[in-house]
Amino acid sequence: MEGDGPSGSMVLYEYSRLINTLDHLKVASQGGLLEAMFEPMRTKAIKYRDLALKCEPILMATMLHPAWRLLLFANKFQSHHTVAQALLLKKFNKRQAILGPPTAPTAKEAPSPIDPEDEGYNFYPSNPGTDDGEDELNRYHEVKYSLGIKGNILAWWKSQAPSFPVLASLARNYLSCAASSASVKQTFSAAADICTTSRGALAPQTIERCISSHLWIRKGVRASPPRSLNRVPISHLGTAAQKTPPTAVLIGVRILRISSSVPLQTLDPGIGSGPRIVHLNVNVTRHHTST
C-alpha cells in the first residue's frame, strides 16, 4: 500500500483479499513443502485486520469511499456493521453541528406540462418523488455512483461537495492522509532524530511541534527576532570573584546537564540576518541540536 494517495479507505479491502488469498493457497498446498508457511501468515494478517477494525479513522475512511460505504461491512465484516454505522452517524451529527444549518433550499420549479406529441422525446422526465431536502446520509447510501474501487476519491468528493457538504467535510479530514507513504516515513524518521529516547514520554502535540520546527528550519523558514532573549542565571557556576553570575541565553535549546567540561556551542536558527554560531558562557557535558 505504498503511495501518496488516500489509501486509508483501502486497508480493510486489502486485508480481506490477503486473507482470502492465503486461505486458497493453504488449501492448494496441502501435503506440500509450503503448507506450514501459510497458517502463521494468515494468523498475522488476521491480527492486524482486527486492529484495523478497532481504528475509527480506518472505519471512517472506508465508509467515506463511494465504492464501499456500508456495503463492505455488510458483506465482509458483518460483526462491525452496526458499530460502523453508529460511528458514521455520530461523526456526521457532530460535524453538522459545527458547520451549522444547511443553506435554505430554493423554491422548486414547477414541472412544465408535456405535450403528448413529445412524449417519446422527453429523456429527462421530472421525478416528483425526489426531495431536494432529503437527508444527506440517506442519499449517500442509496444513490449509485460510477466511481470505481481505485478511483480518485478526493477529486470525487470535491465535485460532490455541493450535494454532500457535511460528508465532504469529513472526507477532507479522513481521506487526505495516506496510510503509508514515503513522506510519512520521513516524518517519523525526523521525529525519532529530534525526540531521541524520550519521545515515548512526550505528548503527541509536543512531538508535532518538534517535527514542525525541524521541517521549518530545513526549509529555511526564519522566525521573527524575539523582543527579548531569555537569560537564565546559573549562579552555581560563578566564582567568588564574579560580581554577577554567568547567564545562558536560551534559544530553543535544551541544556541537559550542567558541569564544567565542554563549552556549549549551538546554532541560532533565524535570529538577525541568518544562522550563526552562538557561544554561551556556560559549560555542559552533553548537548543535542538538530539541523
Helices and strands as residue ranges (DSSP letters): G 7-10, H 11-28, H 35-53, H 56-63, H 71-76, G 78-80, H 81-99, G 116-121, H 136-142, H 153-160, H 165-175, H 182-195, G 196-201, H 204-219, E 230-233, G 235-237, E 247-250, E 255-268, E 276-287
